């Protein structure tokens, strides 16, 4: 790559020494996301009930939550590459068991166990790379650097994964589409672990590995704002993982086919990945906290309701329903600066702070389907959506109390400080 090419990456906010890793995350998450939009309705069509489907995704979410927490402290203690390698191995083992032994005969206990093992994979792989980014990016560009991470993460998981699967299930079939995910995650690992030659120095050994792991929990007591950030991170994507459990059947009742739903879902996250970048820049200038609170919390609360009611409000118009979903997906990116805000709350132990944030991301995969499973029988689709919207409002309130210490200013606050200094002079 030429020097001018490197300069372009720097100007765009991508740490040039991690560029191959970003590409690897994109491809890996595309493989991981092949079943995101259709697995639940497919299983329902083959005979599982919605509670069983919700249970499958809930157990999957539990292991993702555990793995997400471990990703931060393991990446800091052992290095991201070793942690990412563990993630790829667990993903492959889980996929072989789930697709090869659980899915053909719908052997539910086997499906639960192997899908849970599969769930350990992507957090160890992707979120360990996010820790890598927080250590190896300039502070004043950190919001943009994590914005690019969420750009490739979401682009792979929800956009390329959705569009690829809409083609693959038609030409390869459902099971072969799941098998093909192994090819994509291995290819992504090649870029992220082989072509990416950046060096990350693991923990120096001043604390034991067990103490390093415990730090991922004790930091929440030492710095309660980190805990608040973790709660906000749970709420951030709870709806993202709740929607696929019940919205496909809700949309089908309003005349939308599975293919139409996948197109809507993929387009939502096409907008989301673009706004991941936009809100990365916005956060660095408008303030990380303000961006999360107003665009993320309040914006998502309102657009969650709009998206749900859009088939009724707009008479089943495909384009207006899609537009409503796109607005929700765009504002979902308002939470991007949280990945810069939370590790900046502490001077050291950024891996532990990221472990809490990653735990929140993982818990969302569990909490979303769990909310559906627990409440849909009593309050229905509409009640579940109001619960999700209420959670977004709560996240905005919580974010108000997450303020940065003086040692960790955003670019926005640094500019404000400079203006104040000039006025005093």
SULQUI-V555057 format. One record per pair of residues at least 12 apart in sequence whose ideal C-beta (glycine too) atoms are under 8 Angstrom apart, sorted by sequence separation. I is the first residue (numbers start at 1). GAP is how many residues later the second one is. If there is no record, write none. Layout:
I|GAP  I|GAP
This chain:
71|12  74|12  98|12  102|12  133|12  134|12  165|12  168|12  279|12  342|12  372|12  375|12  40|13  43|13  70|13  97|13  98|13  101|13  102|13  133|13  248|13  251|13  282|13  371|13  247|14  307|14  310|14  342|14  343|14  1|15  310|15  339|15  342|15  71|16  97|16  98|16  130|16  133|16  279|16  371|16  40|17  97|17  98|17  307|17  371|17  1|18  96|18  306|18  307|18  339|18  95|19  98|19  130|19  338|19  67|20  94|20  97|20  98|20  129|20  307|20  94|21  97|21  244|21  303|21  306|21  307|21  94|22  306|22  94|23  95|23  93|24  94|24  303|24  304|24  93|25  94|25  303|25  94|26  90|27  91|27  94|27  126|27  90|28  300|28  303|28  91|29  92|29  90|30  91|30  90|31  91|31  300|31  156|32  299|32  300|32  87|33  88|33  87|34  90|34  91|34  300|34  87|35  296|35  299|35  300|35  87|36  295|36  296|36  87|37  88|37  296|37  297|37  86|38  87|38  295|38  296|38  87|39  295|39  296|39  84|40  294|40  83|41  84|41  87|41  83|42  292|42  296|42  291|43  292|43  84|44  83|45  84|45  291|45  292|45  291|46  292|46  80|48  289|48  80|49  288|49  292|49  74|50  288|50  80|51  56|52  67|52  71|52  75|52  80|52  288|52  289|52  59|53  63|53  67|53  70|53  71|53  75|53  283|53  284|53  288|53  62|54  63|54  66|54  67|54  70|54  74|54  264|54  268|54  275|54  279|54  283|54  56|55  60|55  64|55  68|55  71|55  72|55  76|55  256|55  267|55  271|55  275|55  278|55  279|55  282|55  52|56  56|56  59|56  60|56  63|56  64|56  67|56  71|56  72|56  75|56  255|56  274|56  275|56  280|56  284|56  288|56  55|57  59|57  62|57  63|57  67|57  71|57  75|57  254|57  264|57  268|57  272|57  275|57  276|57  279|57  280|57  283|57  345|57  48|58  60|58  61|58  64|58  250|58  254|58  260|58  264|58  267|58  268|58  271|58  272|58  275|58  279|58  347|58  32|59  47|59  56|59  60|59  64|59  68|59  72|59  263|59  267|59  271|59  275|59  345|59  28|60  46|60  48|60  59|60  71|60  125|60  232|60  236|60  251|60  256|60  265|60  268|60  269|60  272|60  273|60  276|60  342|60  344|60  345|60  347|60  239|61  247|61  250|61  255|61  264|61  268|61  272|61  341|61  347|61  136|62  235|62  254|62  256|62  43|63  129|63  341|63  345|63  121|64  125|64  136|64  344|64  135|65  232|65  239|65  256|65  132|66  344|66  125|67  132|68  251|70  340|70  104|71  103|72  308|73  308|74  103|75  99|76  308|77  99|79  98|80  99|80  305|80  304|81  305|81  158|82  95|83  95|84  304|84  305|84  304|85  95|86  96|86  95|87  302|87  301|88  304|88  32|89  239|89  301|89  32|90  92|90  301|91  240|92  300|92  301|92  29|93  92|93  166|93  28|94  91|94  92|94  298|94  237|95  297|95  298|95  301|95  166|96  236|96  296|96  297|96  28|97  29|97  88|97  165|97  166|97  297|97  28|98  88|98  237|98  297|98  298|98  163|99  236|99  296|99  297|99  25|100  162|100  166|100  296|100  297|100  25|101  88|101  233|102  236|102  294|102  297|102  162|103  163|103  232|103  292|103  293|103  296|103  25|104  85|104  162|104  24|105  84|105  88|105  233|105  232|106  293|106  158|107  159|107  162|107  292|107  293|107  21|108  84|108  85|108  158|108  84|109  229|109  233|109  158|110  159|110  289|110  18|111  21|111  158|111  159|111  289|111  81|112  157|112  229|112  230|112  159|113  229|113  289|113  18|114  155|114  158|114  159|114  289|114  18|115  154|115  155|115  289|115  226|116  229|116  288|116  15|118  18|118  154|118  155|118  17|119  18|119  81|119  154|119  226|119  80|120  225|120  226|120  15|121  36|121  79|121  152|121  15|122  36|122  79|122  151|122  154|122  223|122  288|122  29|123  33|123  79|123  150|123  151|123  223|123  241|123  245|123  287|123  25|124  29|124  32|124  33|124  78|124  229|124  233|124  236|124  237|124  240|124  241|124  245|124  288|124  29|125  30|125  31|125  32|125  33|125  36|125  37|125  77|125  78|125  151|125  236|125  242|125  243|125  287|125  22|126  26|126  29|126  30|126  36|126  76|126  77|126  150|126  151|126  230|126  234|126  238|126  241|126  242|126  246|126  284|126  285|126  286|126  287|126  22|127  25|127  26|127  29|127  30|127  33|127  34|127  38|127  76|127  219|127  226|127  229|127  230|127  233|127  234|127  237|127  241|127  242|127  245|127  283|127  284|127  285|127  13|128  25|128  28|128  29|128  33|128  37|128  148|128  229|128  232|128  233|128  236|128  237|128  240|128  241|128  245|128  284|128  23|129  26|129  27|129  32|129  33|129  36|129  37|129  147|129  148|129  151|129  227|129  230|129  231|129  234|129  235|129  238|129  239|129  242|129  283|129  15|130  22|130  26|130  30|130  31|130  34|130  35|130  147|130  150|130  219|130  223|130  226|130  230|130  234|130  238|130  242|130  246|130  285|130  13|131  14|131  25|131  29|131  30|131  34|131  38|131  78|131  147|131  229|131  233|131  237|131  250|131  12|132  13|132  29|132  33|132  42|132  77|132  147|132  148|132  144|133  147|133  219|133  234|133  238|133  13|134  14|134  26|134  30|134  34|134  146|134  147|134  215|134  218|134  219|134  13|135  77|135  145|135  246|135  12|136  38|136  76|136  77|136  144|136  147|136  216|136  219|136  220|136  143|137  144|137  215|137  219|137  143|138  246|138  73|139  74|139  212|139  216|139  73|140  143|140  144|140  212|140  215|140  216|140  143|141  35|142  73|142  142|142  242|142  34|143  35|143  70|143  73|143  141|143  216|143  34|144  72|144  140|144  143|145  34|146  35|146  70|146  242|146  34|147  69|147  31|149  32|149  239|149  31|150  34|150  238|150  31|151  31|152  239|152  31|153  32|153  238|153  239|153  30|154  31|154  28|156  31|156  235|156  27|157  28|157  31|157  235|157  27|158  30|158  28|159  29|159  235|159  236|159  27|160  28|160  235|160  27|161  28|161  26|162  25|163  232|163  24|164  27|164  28|164  231|164  23|165  24|165  24|166  232|166  24|167  25|167  231|167  232|167  23|168  24|168  23|169  24|169  21|170  228|170  232|170  20|171  21|171  24|171  228|171  20|172  24|172  228|173  229|173  228|174  20|175  21|175  20|176  225|176  19|177  20|177  21|177  225|177  18|178  225|178  18|180  61|180  17|181  150|183  57|184  150|186  57|188  147|189  150|189  146|190  147|190  149|190  54|191  146|191  53|192  143|193  146|193  143|194  146|194  50|195  145|195  50|196  143|197  142|198  50|199  142|201  142|202  40|204  39|205  40|205  44|205  134|205  139|205  134|206  37|207  41|207  36|208  40|208  41|208  130|209  134|209  38|210  37|211  41|211  135|215  134|216  135|216  41|217  131|219  38|220  131|220  134|220  131|223  37|224  38|224  130|224  37|225  127|227  37|228  130|228  36|229  37|229  127|231  127|234  123|235  123|238  123|239  119|246  13|267  143|267  13|268  143|268  139|269  140|270  141|270  140|271  76|274  77|274  140|274  76|275  75|276  76|276  73|278  72|279  73|279  75|279  72|280  72|281  72|282  73|282  72|283  71|284  72|284  70|285  72|285  69|286  72|286  68|287  69|287  71|287  72|287  69|289  68|290  69|290  68|291  68|292  68|293  69|293  65|294  68|294  67|295  68|295  66|296  65|297  64|298  65|298  65|300  61|301  64|301  65|301  61|302  64|302  61|303  61|304  62|304  60|305  61|305  60|306  61|306  61|307  57|308  58|308  61|308  61|309  57|311  58|311  57|312  58|312  54|315  58|315  54|316  54|318  55|318  54|319  50|322  51|322  54|322  50|323  50|326  51|326
